[in-house]
Amino acid sequence: MKFNSLNYRDQYDKNGYFICRKIFERKFINKLIEEINNSKNTVKYFDKLNNLRRIEKLYNKGNQLNELNKKILDLLKEVFNKDFIIFKDKFNAKPPGGEGFFAHYDGIFHFVNPKNEKKKGWYEYGDLFINALVALDECTKENGALELAKYHKGTFDQLLENTKKNGTPALTNEVEKDTTFDLINLDIGDVVIFSNTCPHRSKKNDSSKSRRILYYTYSLAENGSKYEIYFEDKAKSKNISKVLIEK
Ligand SMILES: O=C(O)CCC(=O)C(=O)O
């Protein structure tokens, strides 16, 4: 795969995100969906109606899934000229009627560990996080596509001031009001790459079909893998941010 890395890099530097259109073929996406549906040894979340909402720890649970991770790593390497490694991963199903997400950053929240120490969200594990969202279905206004804003610059402590400081990364109403969000319409196989400091949100799925995406986060390979420790800490944290932050 060859990417138009210069243009992508310019867009990232300007806005904190860029969209790669049609980089995965439908045949590949269909195989991915099959692997996701059959994946074992993952962490699954269901809503009150017992609909599958989310699967975590799945990026390496099949040949196509492994191939996807490799392709995203290639893309990141080409665009940023750095080696990345997977930090966390999830599949979001957003079934019909499924709720959306409050406006938030990713990883900017405090959590409390079992020793009652206050920890700085994802910044305990690094200071650069890049998300890759892969559209498995068309993402539209009707089915609750991602809405994304230009990245905010700042340290963990500075960005925390823009949040509700309630153990989730939810933005305050004032900051949300002052932020311009773009609806990111996607076709199947499109990928959005964005910084964790890009405010984002999404609405409820008002369509009759699921809106399935993969939502992976990458950190710098030079700091080593934080994948297992992140999920361990998350499971042990006394913090409410591990609860879905959906509306
Ligand atoms: O799936 C969505 O609509 C948004 C997901 C999201 O913002 C998140 O998981 O942080």
The ligand as a Gaussian input file, in Angstrom:
#p B3LYP/6-31G(d) Opt

LIG

0 1
 O      -18.345000       5.122000      18.087000
 C      -18.527000       6.332000      18.130000
 O      -19.496000       6.882000      17.596000
 C      -17.547000       7.236000      18.848000
 C      -16.613000       6.475000      19.691000
 C      -15.791000       7.314000      20.581000
 O      -15.813000       8.518000      20.541000
 C      -14.879000       6.670000      21.516000
 O      -14.939000       5.450000      21.643000
 O      -14.054000       7.391000      22.134000

